[in-house]
Amino acid sequence: MSIFSFVKEAGEKLIDLLTPGNANASEELKKHVEQVGLGNPNITATVDGDKVTVSGEVATQEEKEKIILAAGNIAGVASVEDKITVTGPVVVASKFVVVEKGDTLSAISLRVYGNANQ
């Protein structure tokens, strides 16, 4: 299980998705994920305030990461809790990099790869 943080004010604005008491929030979120080309019947999503929890099974690590990003790139979502299991072959997990104010591509490259010229 991992929790990914997102900028709450950024992302696509889905009307009423995060309105308290919205009984259809999970279905609206699932529909949004399908509209961006990542529909998977094995995935469920729940909304609790500004936190989205995604769970289920996917075939690849890439599909898992894209679903997490699609859920997080919605205006009003501050975090996505990942409870998705990858059923396919395990590959090296991707690295997420947090870009901080004042970072340059060289500084990020040095931090991630150990070489500022990569």
N, CA and C of each residue as an Amber inpcrd file, in Angstrom:
protein
   354
   0.8470000  -1.1780000   0.0000000   0.0000000   0.0000000   0.0000000
   0.8860000   1.2320000   0.0000000   0.5620000   2.1810000  -0.8380000
   1.2750000   3.4500000  -0.9190000   0.2610000   4.5770000  -0.9890000
   0.6920000   5.7420000  -0.5350000  -0.1450000   6.9320000  -0.6590000
   0.6250000   7.9510000  -1.4720000   0.0040000   8.4440000  -2.5320000
   0.6070000   9.4310000  -3.4110000  -0.0890000  10.7610000  -3.2060000
   0.6980000  11.8250000  -3.0540000   0.1400000  13.1650000  -2.8470000
   0.0550000  13.9120000  -4.1640000  -0.9880000  14.7170000  -4.3100000
  -1.1990000  15.5170000  -5.5070000  -1.5480000  16.9400000  -5.0990000
  -1.4180000  17.8690000  -6.0390000  -1.8110000  19.2550000  -5.7930000
  -3.3280000  19.3100000  -5.8790000  -3.9600000  19.6270000  -4.7770000
  -5.4190000  19.5680000  -4.6720000  -6.1240000  20.5000000  -5.6530000
  -5.5360000  21.6670000  -5.9180000  -6.1870000  22.6650000  -6.7670000
  -5.9780000  22.4060000  -8.2590000  -5.0980000  21.4800000  -8.6230000
  -4.8020000  21.2180000 -10.0310000  -5.6400000  20.0380000 -10.5210000
  -5.6690000  19.8550000 -11.8150000  -6.3300000  18.6970000 -12.3930000
  -7.6580000  19.0340000 -13.0390000  -8.2410000  18.0050000 -13.6490000
  -9.5190000  18.1590000 -14.3430000 -10.6400000  18.3420000 -13.3320000
 -11.5060000  19.2840000 -13.6190000 -12.6110000  19.5660000 -12.7060000
 -13.8070000  18.6810000 -13.0630000 -14.1050000  17.7490000 -12.1880000
 -15.2750000  16.8920000 -12.3560000 -16.3220000  17.3730000 -11.3710000
 -17.3800000  17.9450000 -11.8920000 -18.4130000  18.5620000 -11.0600000
 -18.9800000  17.5500000 -10.0700000 -19.0200000  17.9420000  -8.8230000
 -19.6440000  17.1860000  -7.7360000 -18.9350000  15.8950000  -7.3450000
 -17.7810000  15.5750000  -7.9360000 -17.1260000  14.3190000  -7.5780000
 -16.7940000  14.2760000  -6.0960000 -16.2530000  15.3660000  -5.5740000
 -15.8130000  15.3740000  -4.1850000 -16.7810000  16.0800000  -3.2460000
 -18.0030000  16.3160000  -3.7030000 -19.0120000  16.9290000  -2.8460000
 -19.3690000  15.9520000  -1.7310000 -19.3250000  16.4000000  -0.4690000
 -19.6800000  15.4960000   0.6340000 -21.0720000  14.8980000   0.4360000
 -21.1700000  13.6060000   0.6690000 -22.4530000  12.9250000   0.5400000
 -22.7820000  12.4700000  -0.8690000 -21.8730000  12.6490000  -1.8250000
 -22.1270000  12.2220000  -3.1960000 -22.0570000  10.6990000  -3.2600000
 -23.2030000  10.0670000  -3.3420000 -23.2710000   8.6070000  -3.3490000
 -22.6860000   8.0100000  -4.6220000 -22.6050000   8.7840000  -5.6950000
 -22.1090000   8.2810000  -6.9740000 -20.6420000   8.6030000  -7.2160000
 -19.9250000   9.1050000  -6.2280000 -18.5410000   9.5420000  -6.4200000
 -17.6580000   8.4240000  -6.9590000 -17.7880000   7.2250000  -6.4200000
 -16.9530000   6.1050000  -6.8680000 -17.2300000   5.7580000  -8.3240000
 -18.5040000   5.7690000  -8.7130000 -18.8540000   5.4770000 -10.1040000
 -18.3710000   6.5800000 -11.0410000 -18.4780000   7.8410000 -10.6110000
 -17.9930000   8.9540000 -11.4280000 -16.4870000   8.8570000 -11.6310000
 -15.7710000   8.4930000 -10.5840000 -14.3210000   8.3460000 -10.6770000
 -13.9570000   7.2090000 -11.6220000 -14.6520000   6.0900000 -11.5060000
 -14.3950000   4.9500000 -12.3860000 -14.6840000   5.3220000 -13.8430000
 -15.7470000   6.0820000 -14.0720000 -16.0900000   6.5350000 -15.4220000
 -14.9900000   7.4460000 -15.9720000 -14.4460000   8.3350000 -15.1240000
 -13.3570000   9.2230000 -15.5430000 -12.1350000   8.4050000 -15.9630000
 -11.7840000   7.3970000 -15.1860000 -10.6270000   6.5550000 -15.5060000
 -10.8600000   5.8320000 -16.8320000 -12.0830000   5.3820000 -17.0890000
 -12.4090000   4.7310000 -18.3600000 -12.2970000   5.7100000 -19.5230000
 -12.7210000   6.9660000 -19.3100000 -12.6860000   7.9710000 -20.3760000
 -11.2670000   8.3200000 -20.8000000 -10.2990000   8.1640000 -19.9040000
  -8.9150000   8.4450000 -20.2880000  -8.2330000   7.1930000 -20.8340000
  -9.0270000   6.1480000 -21.1050000  -8.5090000   4.9570000 -21.7640000
  -7.9450000   3.9070000 -20.8330000  -8.3080000   3.9520000 -19.5600000
  -7.7500000   2.9980000 -18.6050000  -8.8230000   2.1600000 -17.9350000
  -9.9230000   1.9500000 -18.6140000 -11.0100000   1.1890000 -18.0200000
 -10.5790000  -0.2310000 -17.6800000 -10.8460000  -0.6540000 -16.4720000
 -10.5130000  -1.9930000 -16.0320000 -11.6200000  -2.4450000 -15.0840000
 -12.3310000  -3.5160000 -15.4320000 -13.4520000  -3.9420000 -14.5850000
 -13.0140000  -4.4620000 -13.2150000 -11.7340000  -4.7400000 -13.0420000
 -11.2310000  -5.2740000 -11.7790000 -10.8320000  -4.1900000 -10.7890000
 -11.0310000  -2.9220000 -11.1340000 -10.6160000  -1.8120000 -10.2740000
 -11.8370000  -1.1850000  -9.6120000 -11.7040000  -0.9080000  -8.3220000
 -12.7330000  -0.1610000  -7.6090000 -12.0880000   1.0750000  -7.0070000
 -12.8790000   2.1000000  -6.8270000 -12.3750000   3.3490000  -6.2580000
 -13.3760000   3.8590000  -5.2370000 -12.8510000   4.3510000  -4.1290000
 -13.7030000   4.9640000  -3.1180000 -13.1860000   6.3610000  -2.8350000
 -14.0930000   7.2550000  -2.5400000 -13.7530000   8.6490000  -2.2730000
 -14.1090000   8.9520000  -0.8260000 -13.1330000   9.5180000  -0.0980000
 -13.3480000   9.9190000   1.2890000 -12.7590000  11.3140000   1.4570000
 -13.6090000  12.3300000   1.3340000 -13.1130000  13.7150000   1.4010000
 -12.2550000  14.0150000   0.1890000 -10.9810000  14.3900000   0.4230000
 -10.0760000  14.6760000  -0.6960000  -9.1290000  13.5110000  -0.9660000
  -9.4480000  12.3390000  -0.4120000  -8.6150000  11.1460000  -0.5920000
  -9.3690000  10.1110000  -1.4170000  -8.6800000   9.5480000  -2.4120000
  -9.2400000   8.4960000  -3.2530000  -8.4560000   7.2180000  -2.9720000
  -9.1530000   6.1150000  -2.7990000  -8.5000000   4.8170000  -2.6250000
  -8.8570000   3.9560000  -3.8210000  -7.8340000   3.4520000  -4.5180000
  -8.0510000   2.5700000  -5.6620000  -7.5670000   1.1770000  -5.2750000
  -8.3460000   0.1630000  -5.6440000  -7.9720000  -1.2090000  -5.3210000
  -8.4160000  -2.1280000  -6.4430000  -7.8600000  -3.3310000  -6.4370000
  -8.1910000  -4.3130000  -7.4560000  -6.9470000  -4.9220000  -8.0550000
  -7.0950000  -5.4820000  -9.2520000  -5.9900000  -6.1490000  -9.9300000
  -5.8390000  -5.6220000 -11.3460000  -4.5770000  -5.4540000 -11.7590000
  -4.2500000  -5.0580000 -13.1270000  -3.1510000  -5.9830000 -13.6420000
  -2.9470000  -5.9840000 -14.9530000  -1.9690000  -6.8810000 -15.5580000
  -0.5380000  -6.3460000 -15.4910000  -0.3720000  -5.0140000 -15.5450000
   0.9850000  -4.4640000 -15.6100000   1.1890000  -3.3240000 -14.6200000
   2.4430000  -3.0970000 -14.2780000   2.8170000  -1.9800000 -13.4120000
   2.4660000  -0.6560000 -14.0880000   2.6470000  -0.5870000 -15.3990000
   2.3380000   0.6380000 -16.1440000   0.8590000   1.0080000 -16.0070000
  -0.0140000   0.0200000 -16.1540000  -1.4520000   0.2770000 -16.0250000
  -1.7850000   0.7760000 -14.6150000  -1.1670000   0.1800000 -13.6180000
  -1.3780000   0.5870000 -12.2280000  -1.0040000   2.0500000 -12.0270000
   0.1760000   2.4360000 -12.5080000   0.6470000   3.8090000 -12.3340000
  -0.2390000   4.8090000 -13.0620000  -0.7050000   4.4500000 -14.2510000
  -1.5730000   5.3540000 -15.0090000  -2.9230000   5.5500000 -14.3140000
  -3.4510000   4.5010000 -13.7140000  -4.7200000   4.6190000 -12.9890000
  -4.5500000   5.5240000 -11.7770000  -3.4430000   5.3760000 -11.0570000
  -3.1680000   6.2390000  -9.8970000  -3.0630000   7.6930000 -10.3360000
  -2.3480000   7.9410000 -11.4300000  -2.2050000   9.3130000 -11.9310000
  -3.5360000   9.8810000 -12.4080000  -4.3440000   9.0640000 -13.0820000
  -5.6510000   9.5460000 -13.5520000  -6.5390000   9.9190000 -12.3730000
  -6.5000000   9.1290000 -11.3100000  -7.3090000   9.4320000 -10.1260000
  -6.7900000  10.6770000  -9.4180000  -5.4830000  10.8630000  -9.3970000
  -4.8970000  12.0100000  -8.7010000  -4.9790000  13.3110000  -9.4570000
  -5.1390000  13.2260000 -10.7660000  -5.1980000  14.4380000 -11.5850000
  -6.6290000  14.9340000 -11.7530000  -7.3450000  14.9600000 -10.6590000
  -8.7040000  15.4970000 -10.6000000  -8.6900000  16.6170000  -9.5770000
  -9.2500000  17.7540000  -9.9510000  -9.2820000  18.8940000  -9.0280000
  -9.9790000  18.4880000  -7.7370000  -9.3510000  18.7920000  -6.6120000
  -9.9120000  18.4760000  -5.3100000  -9.3360000  17.2280000  -4.6730000
  -8.6170000  16.4150000  -5.4500000  -7.9980000  15.2060000  -4.9050000
  -6.6140000  15.5670000  -4.3770000  -6.3950000  15.3250000  -3.0830000
  -5.1050000  15.6320000  -2.4630000  -4.2160000  14.4010000  -2.3610000
  -4.8170000  13.2080000  -2.2970000  -3.9990000  12.0000000  -2.1930000
  -4.7450000  10.8020000  -2.7660000  -3.9470000   9.8360000  -3.2350000
  -4.4930000   8.5860000  -3.7550000  -3.8150000   7.4480000  -2.9980000
  -4.6260000   6.6200000  -2.3710000  -4.1010000   5.4480000  -1.6790000
  -4.1500000   4.2740000  -2.6500000  -3.0090000   3.6320000  -2.8380000
  -2.8650000   2.5560000  -3.8060000  -2.9910000   1.2040000  -3.1170000
  -4.0230000   0.4720000  -3.5010000  -4.1990000  -0.9030000  -3.0280000
  -4.3610000  -1.8330000  -4.2310000  -3.7220000  -1.4560000  -5.3440000
  -3.8180000  -2.2300000  -6.5810000  -2.7140000  -3.2880000  -6.6010000
  -3.0780000  -4.4960000  -7.0160000  -2.1270000  -5.5910000  -7.1390000
  -1.8430000  -5.8340000  -8.6180000  -0.5570000  -6.0070000  -8.9580000
  -0.1570000  -6.3210000 -10.3310000  -0.0840000  -7.8360000 -10.4530000
  -0.8460000  -8.4080000 -11.4020000  -0.8900000  -9.8600000 -11.5650000
   0.1000000 -10.3660000 -12.6020000   0.5790000  -9.4900000 -13.4750000
   1.5100000  -9.8830000 -14.5210000   2.9340000  -9.9840000 -14.0080000
   3.8800000 -10.1540000 -14.9350000   5.2820000 -10.2600000 -14.5380000
   5.7570000  -8.9950000 -13.8220000   6.5630000  -9.2010000 -12.7990000
   7.0710000  -8.0810000 -12.0130000   8.2660000  -7.4650000 -12.7320000
   8.2210000  -6.1630000 -12.8850000   9.3360000  -5.4240000 -13.4730000
   9.8170000  -4.4220000 -12.4370000  10.9440000  -3.8200000 -12.7110000
  11.4730000  -2.8240000 -11.7890000  10.4770000  -1.6760000 -11.6830000
  10.1350000  -1.3290000 -10.4650000   9.1600000  -0.2620000 -10.2320000
   9.7050000   1.0850000 -10.6830000   8.8250000   1.9020000 -11.1990000
   9.2000000   3.2540000 -11.6020000   9.5130000   4.0830000 -10.3770000
  10.3130000   5.1180000 -10.5850000  10.6300000   6.0450000  -9.5010000
   9.8490000   7.3280000  -9.7260000   9.1710000   7.7840000  -8.6880000
   8.4950000   9.0680000  -8.7370000   9.4480000  10.1060000  -8.1740000
   9.5260000  11.2410000  -8.8280000  10.4120000  12.3140000  -8.3870000
   9.5610000  13.5230000  -8.0400000   9.7830000  14.0580000  -6.8590000
   9.0850000  15.2690000  -6.4460000   9.9440000  16.4510000  -6.8650000
   9.4050000  17.2780000  -7.7450000  10.1220000  18.4610000  -8.2110000
   9.8490000  19.5830000  -7.2240000  10.9250000  20.1200000  -6.6760000
  10.8090000  21.1800000  -5.6860000  11.1840000  22.5200000  -6.2960000
  10.7250000  23.5840000  -5.6650000  11.0160000  24.9240000  -6.1490000
  12.5270000  25.1000000  -6.2580000  12.9830000  25.5930000  -7.4020000
  14.4030000  25.8330000  -7.6290000  15.1330000  24.6660000  -8.2680000
  14.4750000  23.5090000  -8.4350000  15.1200000  22.3610000  -9.0700000
  15.3900000  22.6410000 -10.5420000  16.4850000  22.1200000 -11.0280000
  16.8000000  22.1620000 -12.4540000  16.8340000  20.7230000 -12.9470000
  16.7930000  20.5380000 -14.2500000  16.8720000  19.1830000 -14.7880000
  18.1860000  18.5220000 -14.4010000  19.2660000  19.2990000 -14.3900000
  20.5690000  18.7570000 -13.9980000  20.5580000  18.2950000 -12.5480000
  19.9630000  19.0770000 -11.6670000  19.9140000  18.7120000 -10.2470000
  19.0810000  17.4480000 -10.0420000  17.9760000  17.3500000 -10.7560000
  17.1360000  16.1530000 -10.6510000  17.8860000  14.9420000 -11.1890000
  18.5460000  15.0910000 -12.3280000  19.3150000  14.0080000 -12.9170000
  20.4250000  13.5420000 -11.9820000  21.0930000  14.4830000 -11.3460000
  22.1570000  14.1450000 -10.3980000  21.5840000  13.3660000  -9.2160000
  20.4480000  13.7970000  -8.7070000  19.8180000  13.1460000  -7.5620000
  19.3220000  11.7370000  -7.9160000  18.7550000  11.5780000  -9.0960000
  18.1480000  10.3000000  -9.4710000  19.1650000   9.3250000 -10.0570000
  20.0090000   9.8260000 -10.9850000  20.9240000   8.9490000 -11.7040000
  22.3650000   9.0210000 -11.2190000  22.6620000  10.0270000 -10.4030000
  24.0410000  10.1970000  -9.9510000  24.9180000  10.8790000 -10.9780000
  24.3120000  11.3880000 -12.0490000  25.0540000  12.0590000 -13.1130000
  24.1830000  13.1970000 -13.6370000  24.6970000  14.4110000 -13.5550000
  23.9200000  15.5830000 -13.9680000  23.7290000  15.6690000 -15.4760000
  24.4520000  14.8770000 -16.2430000  24.3780000  14.9630000 -17.7030000
  23.4880000  13.8910000 -18.3310000  22.7640000  13.1510000 -17.5400000
  21.9030000  12.1020000 -18.1150000  20.4990000  12.5880000 -18.2920000
